[in-house]
Amino acid sequence: MTSHGIPRHSSLETTGEARQQELRKIETYRELEHVVRDEIANHQYTPETLQKLSELLKKNPEYYTAWNDRRRVLQHQISQVNSEDSEETSGDRITTLIKTDLHFLIPLLRNFPKCYWIWNYRMWLLEEAKRLLPRSVARKVWQEELGLVGKMLSLDSRNFHGWGYRRFVVETLESLSSTDESGQNLTEAEFEYAKKMIGTNLSNFSAWHYRTKLIQRLLSDRSASDEERKQMLDDELELIHRALCDPYDQSLWFYHQNLMCILDPAKSSQTMAPNLTKAERLEYLHREVEEIQEMLDGAEDCKYLYQALIDCTLLAARVEGTTPHEDQKTQVLNWLSELKHLDPLRAGRWLELEQSLTS
């Protein structure tokens, strides 16, 4: 039957044809798997076997046994190079083997970015480069990896897996540095990179978190004085205040909470400014309360503002070493009243806090 000259197929015919295509794909996959299994069982660790493993893993990257087989084949090829070539030429051939395998993984990572087996195998390859190659050559391989991570994060800047992997690559590059100075320069560069990524997307919590980790190392590398540490805190507060032009972004408030921990004497010892005086802590907290109250104008329905006001006010009381005085209690109870209305899902939490203040 046709319609306007175009053949019409029933959904049953279409479904049947699709089913047949799927069955043929499954059969092809099984045949390939069977061939690979036989070759591995017979220790045929050849380039041809490696190619068949590539085809198998393109079809099914979750097949972890095939990744283990691929390791064995590559290790066999590397051992052959070491036995056949001089030390001078073997390094070049091993570099080529490792780089070829790294390039093979790139399209797989694009299509399956959350497949842990691909990442595990890639990390193993990079560790092999560090173990087998001269330090200067291994560093170049890892430097290229840092470039790849940068491209990945430019495509998905909030991918926390990518940020964790970047941290791993940077730490390895620093360990491959010939001097401490190189490591320090890398910390500075990463700090600027995180700043750039935050500028691109203010709600990128992974970039904010990465920045937090870098600040501690940066200050340590600089042997920063208490005054320089205090200046860093001022800079971070200024940065987060500018970002909070959108007070509805929860990721920004996470970073704000992290900064407020610096002002808590019970938590400050491991922070960027551990030696603030009591008067300095209180000055910061009073300024934060004023700043956040100004943000309330036009954003009275933003629950994060009330939470921050309560946290800062109660922290100020702890810094003073007392329980909240009557004015503080009244303010906190008013803010809690707003929170119970704006955030009913956490009503039990707000009620418990209210009871602790009024008991």
C-alpha positions in Angstrom: 0.0 0.0 0.0 1.3 3.5 -0.9 0.4 7.0 0.2 1.3 9.8 -2.3 3.7 7.4 -4.0 5.5 6.6 -0.7 5.4 2.9 0.4 3.8 2.5 3.8 5.0 -0.2 6.1 3.2 -1.5 9.2 4.8 -0.9 12.6 5.0 -4.7 12.8 7.1 -4.9 9.7 9.4 -2.1 10.9 9.7 -3.6 14.3 10.5 -7.0 12.8 13.2 -5.6 10.5 14.8 -3.7 13.4 14.7 -6.8 15.5 16.5 -8.7 12.8 19.2 -6.0 12.5 19.6 -6.2 16.3 20.0 -9.9 16.2 22.7 -9.7 13.5 24.6 -7.1 15.6 24.5 -9.4 18.6 25.7 -12.4 16.5 28.6 -10.3 15.1 29.5 -9.2 18.6 29.4 -12.8 19.9 31.6 -14.0 17.1 34.2 -11.3 17.7 34.1 -12.0 21.5 34.7 -15.7 20.8 37.7 -15.0 18.5 39.2 -12.7 21.1 38.7 -15.2 23.9 40.4 -17.9 21.9 43.4 -15.7 21.0 43.9 -14.6 24.6 43.6 -18.1 25.9 46.3 -19.1 23.4 48.5 -16.2 24.4 48.3 -14.6 20.9 49.3 -11.2 22.2 49.7 -9.7 18.7 48.8 -6.3 17.2 45.9 -8.1 15.4 44.5 -9.2 18.8 44.9 -5.7 20.1 42.9 -4.4 17.1 40.1 -6.9 17.7 40.0 -5.9 21.4 39.6 -2.3 20.2 36.6 -3.3 18.1 35.1 -5.2 21.0 35.6 -2.4 23.5 34.1 0.2 21.0 31.0 -2.0 21.1 31.0 -2.6 24.8 33.3 -0.4 27.0 31.8 -1.9 30.2 33.4 -5.3 29.4 36.1 -5.1 32.1 37.7 -8.5 31.3 38.5 -7.1 27.8 40.3 -4.1 29.4 42.4 -6.6 31.5 43.2 -8.5 28.3 44.3 -5.3 26.6 46.7 -4.6 29.5 48.2 -8.1 29.0 48.6 -7.6 25.2 50.2 -4.2 25.7 52.6 -5.4 28.4 53.7 -8.3 26.1 54.4 -5.8 23.3 56.4 -3.6 25.6 58.4 -6.5 26.9 59.1 -7.5 23.3 60.4 -4.0 22.5 62.7 -4.1 25.5 64.1 -7.4 24.5 64.6 -6.6 20.8 65.6 -2.9 20.8 68.5 -1.0 22.3 67.7 1.2 25.3 68.0 4.2 23.1 65.3 3.2 20.6 63.1 1.2 22.9 62.0 4.4 24.7 60.6 5.9 21.4 58.7 2.7 20.6 57.2 2.4 24.1 56.2 6.0 23.9 54.4 5.4 20.6 52.6 2.3 22.0 51.4 4.2 25.1 50.4 7.3 23.1 48.6 5.2 20.5 46.5 3.6 23.2 45.8 7.0 24.9 44.5 8.3 21.6 42.3 5.2 21.1 40.5 6.1 24.3 39.6 9.7 23.5 36.5 8.9 21.3 35.4 6.4 23.9 35.6 9.0 26.6 33.5 11.4 24.5 30.8 8.8 24.1 31.0 7.2 27.5 32.4 9.9 29.9 31.1 8.1 33.0 32.5 4.6 32.2 34.9 3.9 35.0 36.7 1.1 33.1 37.9 3.5 30.5 39.2 5.9 33.1 40.9 3.1 35.1 42.7 1.9 32.0 43.7 5.4 31.0 45.2 6.0 34.5 47.0 2.7 34.2 48.5 3.8 30.9 49.7 7.1 32.3 51.2 5.4 35.3 53.1 3.0 32.9 54.4 6.1 31.1 55.7 7.4 34.4 57.3 4.1 35.3 58.8 3.1 31.9 59.8 6.4 30.2 62.5 8.9 31.1 61.2 11.6 33.4 61.2 14.4 30.8 59.3 12.2 28.3 56.8 11.1 30.9 56.2 14.7 31.9 55.4 15.6 28.3 52.8 12.8 28.2 51.2 14.0 31.4 51.3 17.6 30.2 49.3 16.6 27.1 46.8 14.9 29.5 46.4 18.2 31.3 45.5 19.8 28.0 43.0 17.1 27.3 41.3 17.6 30.7 41.2 21.4 29.9 39.3 20.6 26.7 36.9 18.2 28.6 36.1 20.9 31.2 35.6 23.5 28.5 32.8 21.2 27.2 31.4 20.4 30.6 32.8 22.8 33.2 30.7 21.3 36.0 31.8 17.7 35.6 33.1 16.9 39.1 34.8 13.7 37.8 36.8 15.9 35.4 37.8 18.2 38.2 38.9 15.3 40.4 40.9 13.9 37.4 42.5 17.3 36.9 43.7 17.3 40.5 45.2 13.8 40.0 47.0 14.9 36.8 48.4 18.1 38.4 49.7 16.2 41.4 51.5 13.8 39.2 53.0 16.6 37.1 54.3 18.2 40.2 55.9 14.9 41.3 57.6 14.7 37.9 59.0 18.2 38.3 62.7 18.5 38.6 62.5 21.3 41.2 60.1 22.5 43.8 59.8 25.8 41.9 58.0 24.0 39.0 55.4 22.6 41.4 54.8 26.1 42.9 54.4 27.6 39.5 51.8 24.9 38.6 49.8 25.8 41.7 49.8 29.5 40.7 48.7 28.5 37.2 45.9 26.2 38.5 44.7 29.0 40.8 44.3 31.3 37.8 42.7 28.5 35.8 40.0 28.0 38.6 39.5 31.8 38.7 38.9 31.8 34.9 36.5 28.9 35.1 34.5 30.6 37.9 34.4 33.8 35.7 32.9 31.7 32.9 30.2 30.2 35.1 29.7 31.5 38.6 27.6 28.6 39.7 30.3 26.1 39.0 30.6 24.5 42.4 33.4 22.1 41.3 35.6 25.1 40.3 34.9 26.9 43.6 35.8 23.7 45.5 39.0 23.3 43.5 39.9 26.9 44.3 39.5 26.1 48.0 42.0 23.3 47.8 44.5 25.5 45.9 44.4 28.4 48.3 45.9 26.4 51.1 48.7 25.2 48.9 49.3 28.6 47.4 49.6 30.3 50.8 52.0 27.5 52.0 54.1 27.8 48.8 54.4 31.6 49.4 55.2 31.1 53.1 52.4 33.7 53.6 52.3 35.8 56.7 49.1 36.3 58.8 48.5 39.6 57.1 48.8 38.0 53.6 46.4 35.3 54.7 44.0 37.9 55.9 44.2 39.7 52.6 43.5 36.4 50.8 40.3 36.0 52.9 39.3 39.6 52.1 39.8 38.9 48.4 37.7 35.7 48.6 34.9 37.4 50.4 34.9 40.2 47.8 34.7 37.6 45.1 31.9 35.6 46.6 29.9 38.8 47.3 30.2 39.8 43.7 29.0 36.3 42.6 26.1 36.5 45.0 24.4 39.1 42.8 22.3 35.9 42.2 21.4 34.9 45.8 19.3 32.0 44.6 22.4 30.0 43.5 22.9 27.3 46.2 26.5 26.4 45.0 27.7 29.9 45.9 26.3 29.6 49.4 28.3 26.4 49.9 31.5 28.3 49.2 30.3 31.1 51.5 29.7 28.6 54.3 33.3 27.3 53.7 34.6 30.8 54.2 32.6 31.3 57.4 34.3 28.2 58.8 37.5 30.3 58.8 35.8 32.6 61.4 34.9 29.6 63.7 37.7 29.2 66.3 36.8 25.5 66.6 37.5 24.9 62.8 39.9 27.6 61.8 43.2 25.9 62.6 43.4 24.2 59.1 42.0 27.2 57.2 43.6 29.9 55.2 43.6 32.4 58.1 44.0 30.4 61.4 45.4 33.2 63.6 42.6 35.8 63.4 41.9 37.6 66.7 38.6 37.4 68.4 37.9 41.0 67.5 38.7 40.4 63.8 36.4 37.4 63.7 33.5 39.4 65.1 34.2 42.3 62.8 34.0 39.9 59.8 30.8 38.3 61.0 29.0 41.6 61.8 30.0 42.8 58.3 28.6 39.6 56.7 25.3 40.0 58.5 25.0 43.6 57.2 26.0 42.5 53.7 23.4 39.7 53.6 20.7 41.9 55.0 21.2 44.2 52.1 20.9 41.3 49.7 17.4 40.6 51.2 16.1 43.8 49.6 14.1 42.4 46.6 14.9 38.7 47.5 12.8 38.2 50.5 11.7 34.8 49.2 15.3 33.4 49.1 15.8 30.9 51.9 19.6 30.8 51.6 19.8 34.4 52.8 17.9 33.6 56.0 20.0 30.5 56.6 23.2 32.5 56.2 22.0 35.2 58.5 21.2 32.6 61.2 24.5 30.8 60.8 26.5 34.1 61.0 24.6 35.4 64.0 24.9 32.1 66.0 28.6 31.9 65.0 29.2 35.4 66.4 27.7 34.3 69.7 30.0 31.3 69.8 33.0 33.5 69.0 32.0 35.8 71.9 31.9 32.7 74.1 28.3 33.2 75.2 24.8 32.1 74.3 22.9 34.4 71.9 21.6 37.5 73.7 18.0 38.6 73.5 18.4 40.8 70.4 20.2 38.0 68.6 17.5 35.5 69.7 14.8 37.8 68.4 16.5 38.2 65.1 17.1 34.5 64.7 13.5 33.6 65.6 12.2 36.1 63.0 14.4 34.5 60.3 13.4 31.0 61.4 9.7 32.1 61.0 10.5 33.0 57.4 12.4 29.8 56.8 9.5 27.6 58.1 7.3 29.3 55.5 9.9 29.1 52.6 11.4 25.7 53.4 8.6 23.5 54.8 10.4 20.3 53.9 13.0 21.0 56.6 10.3 22.1 59.1 11.6 19.7 61.7 15.1 21.2 61.6 13.9 24.7 62.0 11.6 23.7 64.8 14.4 22.0 66.6 16.6 25.1 66.3 13.7 27.3 67.5 13.2 25.1 70.5 16.9 25.2 71.4 16.8 29.0 71.4 13.6 29.3 73.5 14.3 26.6 76.0 
